[in-house]
Amino acid sequence: MWEDNSSRKLPADLGRGLAVIRPTAGADPRPNFVIALFRCGKRQPWISIDFAPVVRGRDALTDLVGFIRIAEQRFGRLHKCAPKPS
């Protein structure tokens, strides 16, 4: 599964982690997920986001990376720190 095009390592500026799409033919209600481990000040949090299948024609992996980027930025604003790679 990890060898095909259904997973992608996160860009280095987002820390360590990956985005995954699990083709399930409807068996899993939330087959898309992304997880990231990063630093924010002295903290080393991780964020995980998962969601339902996307509409045909969208690039779910790109969307997952975008969602984790937004989540890290919001974490930084909320906790008054600057997210950095772990």
Secondary structure, DSSP 4 states (H G I P E B T S, - for coil): -TTSTTEEEPPGGG-EEEEEE---TTSSS--EEEEEEEEETTB--EEEEEEPPPPTTS-HHHHHHHHHHHHHHHHHHHHT--EEE-
